[in-house]
Amino acid sequence: MNFNKISFRIFKATDCPLYRVGDLFFISGIAVAMGAEEGNSLVSTTVINNPPNRENCKILCGDFNRLVIEHERADLIPEGVITCSGCTGQIKLEYRLKDFLDEDDVAEEEEHQVDLVLLLQNFPFFRNIDRKDLSDVIKLFNRRKYSKNEIIIRRGDRGDNFYVVIAGRVKVLNDAALPIASLTVGDVFGEMSLLSNEDASATVQASGNCEILYIDNRKFKKILSKYPTLQNYFTRLLAKRLSHSIKYSTGDVVTSMAGKLQEIPPEALFQTLNASQKTGILTFTQLSKGTARFSLRQGSIIRASYGGRKGKNAFYDIFKEKEGVYKFTPGLPPEDFDAPEIGYFMKLLMEGLHRAEDNNAEI
C-alpha cells in the first residue's frame, strides 16, 4: 500500500553536524497501535527519505517517528514547525502543503539553488550578506528571462523592484533612447527608485537575451535594514554613477551630423552609423521623391519611410538616390525604444545595393 509523502524543510540550523538550511526530508507511512493478549503492540511502516548525500540522524528519525505515531499517518500531520531533540546542534523544520514535490523535482531544485548560490556569492551586492544567510536571502528573489530589446524598466514607471543581472547584458537609456550605461553580470539597478521613493529616471533595456533576479520593495528594505554594510555599498555605487553621468554630460554625447549625398553615398552613411551603433533619426531632403526618414537604434534600422513607402522597400529606394542633403539627429521618441528591427542590417544593405545596381543597368 502506498501512502502520500509529506516534506519537512530545514529553515534554521544551529551547529548541526549533518544538515543545513534548505535540506528537505520526505516522510510517509503509518503507525498503528494494536491490541494483544500480552500488552499492546505497534505496527509502523514509516519511511524517512533523507536529503541527497546526507547521513542518517537517529535523533531526527526518532522525532519523525514520534510524529507519525502521534497522528497515526504521516499525511495526517498538521502544518507547522518542529524542533529536533538536539545533540551538539539543533535544527528547526517547517512542513507546508505547498512543499509537496516529487524527489526528482526536489533534487533538481536543490542543484539549481546550489549553483545559484555559488554564482551570486561573489557578486558585489551579495558579498555584503553573511554567508550563513546567503541561501535564505537568495530565495527571496524571483528570476525572469528577457529577450533582446525587451524593456525591463521604462522611464517614469513606478519603481517597485530591485534588479540584479545574472546573465547577459542590459543598457540604460536616457529620454532620447541614447545609451548612457551598460550593465553586465553582477551589476544592479532599480535601487535608486526604491531608496528615494521616486519614479524610474531612465529606461533599462535588454541588449540581448538576458536573465534577471528581482525582489520587491518590501523585501529589499528588509534586507537593507538587516545588513547595514549595504548602505556603504549603495553610497559607493551612487558616487560611481554620478561620476559617469557627469562625464557623459560633458562631452560623451553623440553630436549631430549633416552633409550632401554627393560627398558620401547612402550605403557608406548607413554602414558608418551601423558600425558605430548610433541611435537617432537620419533624414534626407531634396530627393527626387521628397523627404526620407530612417530611425536607427544601436545602428539597426527600426523605421523607414520614403516616397509613400515604408519599411524595407523605403530603405531599398534610398540607394537609388545620388543627390540630396542628409542630417542625423541623435535620440528617438519613447514609442521607438523597443520597436522591432525591419530586418537584419547587412542583408538589407546588400539587397538595397543589388536593387540599385539593377536600376542603373536598366537606365
C-alpha positions as CSV (number, residue, x, y, z in Angstrom):
1,M,0.0,0.0,0.0
2,N,1.3,3.5,-0.9
3,F,0.9,6.5,1.3
4,N,1.2,10.1,0.5
5,K,4.5,11.7,1.3
6,I,4.9,15.0,3.2
7,S,8.0,17.1,3.3
8,F,9.9,18.9,6.1
9,R,12.3,21.7,5.1
10,I,15.0,23.0,7.4
11,F,14.7,26.8,7.8
12,K,17.1,27.2,10.7
13,A,20.3,25.2,11.6
14,T,22.5,25.9,14.6
15,D,25.8,24.0,14.7
16,C,24.1,20.9,13.2
17,P,26.9,18.4,12.2
18,L,24.8,16.8,9.4
19,Y,22.3,19.1,7.8
20,R,22.0,22.7,6.5
21,V,19.3,25.2,5.8
22,G,17.1,24.2,2.8
23,D,17.6,20.4,3.3
24,L,14.3,18.6,2.6
25,F,13.1,15.3,4.2
26,F,10.2,13.2,2.9
27,I,8.1,11.2,5.3
28,S,5.4,8.6,4.6
29,G,3.7,5.6,6.2
30,I,1.6,4.7,9.2
31,A,1.9,3.8,12.8
32,V,-1.0,1.8,14.3
33,A,-1.4,0.6,17.9
34,M,-2.9,-2.9,18.0
35,G,-4.3,-4.8,21.0
36,A,-2.8,-8.2,22.0
37,E,-3.2,-10.6,24.9
38,E,0.2,-9.7,26.2
39,G,0.1,-5.9,26.1
40,N,-0.3,-3.5,23.2
41,S,1.9,-3.7,20.1
42,L,2.7,-1.0,17.4
43,V,2.8,-1.6,13.7
44,S,4.8,1.0,11.8
45,T,5.6,1.4,8.1
46,T,7.2,4.8,8.4
47,V,9.7,5.7,5.7
48,I,12.1,8.6,6.0
49,N,14.0,9.9,2.9
50,N,17.0,12.0,3.8
51,P,18.3,14.8,1.5
52,P,20.7,13.5,-1.2
53,N,24.3,12.9,0.0
54,R,23.3,13.4,3.7
55,E,23.9,10.9,6.5
56,N,21.1,9.4,8.6
57,C,20.5,11.0,12.0
58,K,19.0,8.7,14.6
59,I,17.8,11.5,16.8
60,L,15.9,13.2,14.0
61,C,14.5,9.9,12.7
62,G,13.2,9.3,16.3
63,D,11.5,12.7,16.2
64,F,9.8,11.9,12.9
65,N,8.7,8.5,14.1
66,R,7.1,10.0,17.2
67,L,5.2,12.5,15.0
68,V,3.8,9.7,12.8
69,I,2.9,7.6,15.9
70,E,1.1,10.7,17.4
71,H,-1.0,11.2,14.3
72,E,-1.1,7.6,13.1
73,R,-0.3,8.6,9.5
74,A,2.4,10.8,8.1
75,D,0.0,12.6,5.7
76,L,-2.3,13.5,8.7
77,I,0.4,15.5,10.4
78,P,-0.8,19.1,10.5
79,E,1.2,22.0,9.0
80,G,3.6,23.6,11.4
81,V,7.1,23.9,12.8
82,I,9.1,21.2,14.7
83,T,12.5,21.4,16.5
84,C,14.7,18.4,16.6
85,S,15.6,16.9,20.1
86,G,19.2,18.1,19.6
87,C,22.7,16.8,20.0
88,T,25.7,19.1,19.5
89,G,23.5,21.3,17.4
90,Q,19.9,21.9,16.7
91,I,17.6,22.4,13.7
92,K,14.1,23.7,13.0
93,L,11.9,22.3,10.2
94,E,8.7,23.5,8.6
95,Y,6.0,21.5,6.9
96,R,3.7,23.2,4.4
97,L,1.3,21.5,2.0
98,K,2.8,23.6,-0.8
99,D,6.1,21.7,-0.4
100,F,4.6,18.5,-2.0
101,L,7.2,17.8,-4.7
102,D,8.5,14.5,-6.1
103,E,12.1,13.7,-5.2
104,D,13.4,14.3,-8.8
105,D,11.9,17.8,-8.7
106,V,13.5,18.5,-5.3
107,A,16.9,17.2,-6.4
108,E,16.8,19.5,-9.4
109,E,15.6,22.4,-7.4
110,E,18.4,21.9,-4.8
111,E,21.0,21.6,-7.5
112,H,19.8,24.9,-9.2
113,Q,19.8,26.6,-5.8
114,V,23.4,25.5,-5.0
115,D,24.6,26.6,-8.5
116,L,22.9,30.0,-7.9
117,V,24.5,30.5,-4.5
118,L,27.9,29.7,-6.0
119,L,27.3,32.2,-8.8
120,L,26.0,35.0,-6.6
121,Q,28.2,34.8,-3.6
122,N,31.0,36.8,-5.3
123,F,28.6,39.5,-6.8
124,P,29.3,42.9,-5.1
125,F,25.8,43.1,-3.7
126,F,25.7,39.6,-2.2
127,R,29.2,39.9,-0.7
128,N,27.6,42.2,1.9
129,I,25.3,39.3,3.0
130,D,26.5,36.9,5.7
131,R,27.4,33.6,4.1
132,K,25.3,31.6,6.5
133,D,22.2,33.6,5.4
134,L,23.0,33.8,1.7
135,S,20.9,30.9,0.6
136,D,17.8,32.2,2.5
137,V,18.3,35.7,1.1
138,I,18.6,34.4,-2.5
139,K,15.3,32.5,-2.1
140,L,13.6,35.9,-1.6
141,F,14.4,36.8,-5.2
142,N,12.5,35.9,-8.4
143,R,14.1,35.1,-11.8
144,R,13.0,36.2,-15.2
145,K,14.4,36.0,-18.7
146,Y,14.2,38.9,-21.2
147,S,14.7,38.9,-25.0
148,K,16.8,41.3,-27.0
149,N,15.4,44.9,-26.9
150,E,12.7,44.0,-24.3
151,I,12.1,46.8,-21.9
152,I,12.7,45.9,-18.2
153,I,12.1,49.4,-16.7
154,R,10.6,52.3,-18.6
155,R,11.5,55.9,-17.6
156,G,8.7,57.4,-15.5
157,D,7.4,54.0,-14.3
158,R,6.9,53.5,-10.6
159,G,10.0,51.9,-9.0
160,D,8.7,48.6,-7.4
161,N,11.7,46.3,-7.7
162,F,15.4,45.9,-7.2
163,Y,17.2,44.0,-10.0
164,V,20.4,42.0,-10.4
165,V,21.8,40.9,-13.8
166,I,22.8,37.2,-13.6
167,A,23.3,36.5,-17.3
168,G,23.7,38.7,-20.4
169,R,23.8,42.5,-20.6
170,V,21.4,45.4,-20.3
171,K,21.7,49.0,-21.4
172,V,20.5,52.2,-19.6
173,L,18.9,54.7,-22.0
174,N,18.2,58.4,-21.5
175,D,14.9,60.1,-22.6
176,A,16.2,60.2,-26.2
177,A,16.9,56.4,-26.2
178,L,20.6,57.1,-26.2
179,P,22.6,54.5,-24.2
180,I,24.3,56.1,-21.2
181,A,25.5,53.0,-19.5
182,S,25.9,49.2,-20.0
183,L,25.3,46.8,-17.1
184,T,26.5,43.2,-17.1
185,V,26.6,40.1,-14.9
186,G,26.8,41.2,-11.2
187,D,25.5,44.7,-11.8
188,V,22.4,46.0,-10.1
189,F,19.7,48.6,-11.0
190,G,16.4,49.9,-9.7
191,E,17.8,50.7,-6.3
192,M,17.6,54.5,-6.5
193,S,13.8,54.4,-7.1
194,L,13.3,52.3,-4.0
195,L,15.7,54.3,-1.8
196,S,14.3,57.7,-2.9
197,N,10.7,56.6,-3.4
198,E,10.7,58.3,-6.9
199,D,9.8,57.0,-10.4
200,A,12.4,55.5,-12.6
201,S,14.7,58.1,-14.0
202,A,15.9,56.1,-17.0
203,T,14.8,53.2,-19.3
204,V,16.6,49.9,-18.9
205,Q,16.5,47.6,-22.0
206,A,17.9,44.1,-22.7
207,S,20.9,44.3,-25.0
208,G,20.4,40.7,-25.9
209,N,18.9,37.6,-24.2
210,C,19.5,38.0,-20.5
211,E,18.4,36.8,-17.1
212,I,17.5,39.0,-14.2
213,L,16.9,38.4,-10.4
214,Y,14.4,40.8,-8.9
215,I,12.9,41.5,-5.5
216,D,10.1,43.8,-4.4
217,N,10.4,46.9,-2.4
218,R,9.3,45.5,1.0
219,K,11.7,42.5,0.9
220,F,14.5,44.8,-0.4
221,K,14.2,47.2,2.5
222,K,14.0,44.3,4.9
223,I,17.4,43.0,3.6
224,L,18.8,46.6,3.7
225,S,17.8,47.0,7.4
226,K,19.4,43.7,8.4
227,Y,22.7,44.3,6.7
228,P,23.9,47.9,7.4
229,T,27.0,47.3,5.2
230,L,24.8,47.6,2.2
231,Q,24.3,51.3,2.9
232,N,28.0,51.8,2.2
233,Y,27.8,49.7,-0.9
234,F,24.9,51.8,-2.4
235,T,26.7,55.0,-1.4
236,R,29.8,54.0,-3.4
237,L,27.6,52.9,-6.3
238,L,25.8,56.2,-6.3
239,A,29.1,58.1,-6.4
240,K,30.3,56.0,-9.3
241,R,27.2,56.6,-11.3
242,L,27.2,60.3,-10.7
243,S,30.8,60.4,-11.9
244,H,29.8,58.5,-15.1
245,S,26.8,60.8,-15.6
246,I,29.0,64.0,-15.3
247,K,31.4,62.5,-17.8
248,Y,28.6,61.7,-20.2
249,S,27.0,65.1,-20.0
250,T,30.3,67.0,-20.5
251,G,31.2,65.6,-23.9
252,D,30.4,61.9,-24.3
253,V,27.2,62.7,-26.3
254,V,26.8,61.8,-29.9
255,T,26.7,65.0,-31.9
256,S,24.5,65.7,-35.0
257,M,26.0,65.2,-38.4
258,A,24.9,66.6,-41.8
259,G,26.2,66.7,-45.4
260,K,25.4,66.0,-49.0
261,L,24.9,62.7,-50.8
262,Q,27.3,63.9,-53.5
263,E,30.0,63.7,-50.7
264,I,29.0,60.4,-49.1
265,P,26.6,57.9,-50.7
266,P,23.7,56.4,-48.7
267,E,25.4,52.9,-48.3
268,A,28.5,54.4,-46.8
269,L,26.4,56.6,-44.5
270,F,24.3,53.7,-43.2
271,Q,27.4,51.5,-42.7
272,T,29.1,54.2,-40.7
273,L,26.1,54.6,-38.4
274,N,25.7,50.9,-38.0
275,A,29.3,50.2,-37.3
276,S,29.3,52.9,-34.6
277,Q,26.0,51.7,-33.2
278,K,24.3,55.1,-33.4
279,T,20.8,55.8,-32.2
280,G,18.8,58.6,-33.8
281,I,16.9,59.7,-36.9
282,L,18.5,60.1,-40.3
283,T,16.6,62.5,-42.6
284,F,17.2,63.0,-46.3
285,T,15.8,66.1,-48.1
286,Q,15.9,67.4,-51.7
287,L,15.4,63.9,-53.1
288,S,13.6,63.0,-56.3
289,K,10.6,61.8,-54.3
290,G,10.7,64.3,-51.4
291,T,11.9,63.6,-47.9
292,A,13.1,60.3,-46.5
293,R,13.2,59.4,-42.8
294,F,15.0,56.5,-41.1
295,S,15.1,55.7,-37.4
296,L,18.1,53.7,-36.1
297,R,18.6,52.1,-32.7
298,Q,22.2,51.0,-31.9
299,G,22.9,51.1,-35.7
300,S,19.9,48.9,-36.7
301,I,17.0,50.2,-38.8
302,I,13.7,50.2,-37.0
303,R,11.6,52.5,-39.1
304,A,11.9,53.7,-42.7
305,S,9.7,55.9,-44.9
306,Y,10.3,57.4,-48.4
307,G,8.1,58.3,-51.3
308,G,4.9,56.9,-49.8
309,R,6.6,53.6,-49.0
310,K,7.5,52.2,-45.6
311,G,9.8,49.5,-44.2
312,K,12.2,47.6,-46.3
313,N,11.1,49.0,-49.7
314,A,11.6,52.5,-48.5
315,F,15.1,51.6,-47.3
316,Y,15.9,49.9,-50.7
317,D,14.7,53.0,-52.6
318,I,17.1,55.4,-50.9
319,F,20.1,53.7,-52.6
320,K,18.9,54.9,-56.0
321,E,19.4,58.5,-54.9
322,K,22.7,60.2,-55.8
323,E,21.9,63.8,-54.8
324,G,20.3,65.3,-51.8
325,V,21.0,66.5,-48.2
326,Y,21.2,64.4,-45.1
327,K,21.1,65.1,-41.4
328,F,21.5,62.7,-38.5
329,T,19.9,63.7,-35.1
330,P,20.7,61.7,-32.0
331,G,17.8,60.3,-30.0
332,L,14.4,58.6,-30.5
333,P,10.9,59.2,-29.3
334,P,9.8,56.9,-26.4
335,E,7.5,54.8,-28.7
336,D,10.5,53.7,-30.7
337,F,12.6,52.5,-27.7
338,D,11.5,48.9,-28.3
339,A,10.3,48.9,-31.8
340,P,11.3,45.8,-33.8
341,E,14.1,46.0,-36.5
342,I,12.7,45.9,-40.0
343,G,15.4,43.3,-40.9
344,Y,19.0,42.2,-40.4
345,F,21.1,45.2,-41.3
346,M,23.7,43.6,-43.6
347,K,21.0,41.6,-45.5
348,L,19.0,44.9,-46.0
349,L,22.1,46.7,-47.2
350,M,23.1,44.0,-49.7
351,E,19.6,43.8,-51.1
352,G,19.4,47.6,-51.4
353,L,22.7,47.8,-53.3
354,H,21.6,44.9,-55.6
355,R,18.4,46.7,-56.5
356,A,20.2,50.0,-57.1
357,E,22.6,48.2,-59.5
358,D,19.7,46.6,-61.4
359,N,18.1,50.1,-61.6
360,N,21.3,51.6,-63.0
361,A,21.6,48.8,-65.6
362,E,18.1,49.4,-66.8
363,I,18.8,53.1,-67.2
